[in-house]
């Protein structure tokens, strides 16, 4: 039980009532500056034709549009968790065509990052009271098995990425790195692009650093 004081002055100021707040405790943090080199850019079917007929490409903008964060407990290291983060980038390119005209296209790039952080050794089930069902006789909702997960919460802050280089390569040439397939792209990310992502079309590919 938490006793909440009634209008008790704070720091000797009668006009400032005391209030109770609930905050999350920070157990660990990390800050990295990474260079993502030669990451493949995926294009929808409506833009792949422009890539295939382009003589050169340049990057106009790149931004992080979404992340996918998951946690795994580290064996034999109690309280530590492996944080898996997948960043999704929206890449805007300008393609120089054979006719001398330029065409603007957008593509999707992804990057996976893993880091181990401490998230506390709490291994308990958490139950909380509900003011809407405050009675001695339990209701059907009170009898449900609904406990709060005890996994820590991860918050990711990312700065605006800077594009350093873009390469236009033939598809038959092994190059760069890729952690993404068309089937693994979430629907929330696909809806931000026009057309459909496919893996087996086009004669050229684009890689960004």
N, C-alpha and C positions, 0 to 999 in steps of 0.2 A: 504494500500500500504506500502511496505517495501522499504526504500531507502538503496541501497547497496553502500557503499563508494568505490571509485576507488583507490585501492592501497594506502590507508591511512596507515601510519606506526603504528604498534602496540607496545606499551610500549617503544616508542622512538627508535625502531629498524627499519630502512628503509627497511631492507631486508625481513621483515615479513608482508605481506599484510593481511588486515582484510578480513575475510570471514564470511558469515552468515550460521549458522547451525540450524537445527530444531531437537529438542530432546523432549522426553516424560518426563513429570513431575511425580515424585514419590509422591503419596499422602499418602500411608500407606504401612506397611510391617509387617511381623510376622516371627518368627523363633521358630520352635518346634522340640523337640526330642521325638519321640513316640516309644513305644514298642508294636509291632503288635503280639499279642499272639494267637496261635492256628488258623492260617489262612489256610483254605483248599487249597490244591494244586490240580488243575485239569489236567488230562492227556488225551492225544489222544488215540484212540482205539488201536493203534499199541504198546503202552507202558503199557496199563492197565493190560495186562496179566503178565508182569514182576512184577508189584506191587502186584498182587494177590498171586503170588508164592514166594514172598520175605519173609525171616525171619527177616530182619532188613534193615533199610535204614539210610544213612547219607548224609548230604548236602555237596556238593563240591563247589557250587557257586550259588549266587543269585544276580540279577541285575534288575534295573528298565529299561524296554524297551519302555514304552509309558505311556502317561497320557491322561486323558479326563477332560477338564476344562470347567465348565459352570458357569454363573453368574445369580443371582436373586436379584432384589432390595428388601431391607428390608422394610416392611410396617411401617409407622409412624416414620421412621428414615431416613430422606432425606439425600441422599449422601452416605449411607452405602449399601453394597452389600454382600450377602452370596455367598461365593466362594465354589463350589462343585468340588472336585478333586478326580478322581479315578486313582490310581496307578496300573500299570500292571507289575508284576514281572515274570521274567524267572528263574525258579528254576531247577538247575541241581543236580540230586541225583544219588547216587551209591547204588544199591540194592544187598544185599547178598542173593543168591539163595540157595535152599536146596542142590544142588550139590556142594556147596562150591565155585562156580564161582560168579563173580560180573558182574552186568549189569548196564550200565549208561543210565539213562532216563532223559528227560526234561519235565517239567510241567509248568503250568501257575497259578499264584495266583494274587488276586486283593484285594485292600483295598480302602475304601471310607473315605475321610476326608472333614470336613466342617469347614469353618472359616469365620468370618465376618470382613470385612475391609472397610475403608473409601475410596471412589473413586471419590469424588467431587460432587457438586450439579449441574453440567452443564446439562441443559435440553434444548438444542438448536439443530437445524439442521445445518450441516456444508457443505458448498459448496466451491469448489476450481476451479480455472481457469485452462484451458488446452491450452498450447501454440500451440498445433497442430490444434486447432479450434479457432483461435484468429481473429474473424470477427464480424462486427456489426450485420449482418443478421444471426440469429440462424440456425444452422443445425439440422438435425433430431436427432443426438446424444445429442445436447444441450437441446433438449426439453424433454428428458427422465427423469422420476422421479427416480433419483439415488442419494440419500443423504448418507453421511457417518454415520454409527452407532455411537451413542454417548456413548455407554457403555465403561467403562475403560478396559484397557488391563491388563491381569494378566500374570505374569512371575513366573514360579516355578523352584527353584533350589533344587535338591535332592542329598544327599550324597550317597555313595555306602553303601547299607544295609549290616548288619552283621547277619548271621544266628546263633541263639543261641541253638535251639533245633528242632528236627524233631520227630514226632510221627506217628507210623503205627497202624491204628485202623480198627476194623471191621466196615463194612458199616452199619450194623443194630444198632450200638450203637450211640446214639445222642452225638455229641461232636463238639467243636469248633464253628467257625463262618464262614459264607460264604455270599458274596454279589454278586456272579456271577453265571450265568447260561450259558449253551452252546449257546443259542440263542442270548444272549446279548454281546458276544465277538465280537469286531469289526473285519472286514476283514483284516485290516492292522496288527492286532495282530495275527490272525489265520495263516496268510501266513508265519510267522516265525517258525511255528511248522510243523512237519510231521504228517499226518493223520488228523482225524476229532475229534473234541471235542463232547462228548456225556455225558448226565447226568445219565442215567439209566443202566450203565454197571459196572461190577467189584464187588468183594466182600470185598475189602479193600480200605481205603482212607488214604491219607497222610495229616498231618497238620504241619505247620511250624511256628516257633516263631522267 
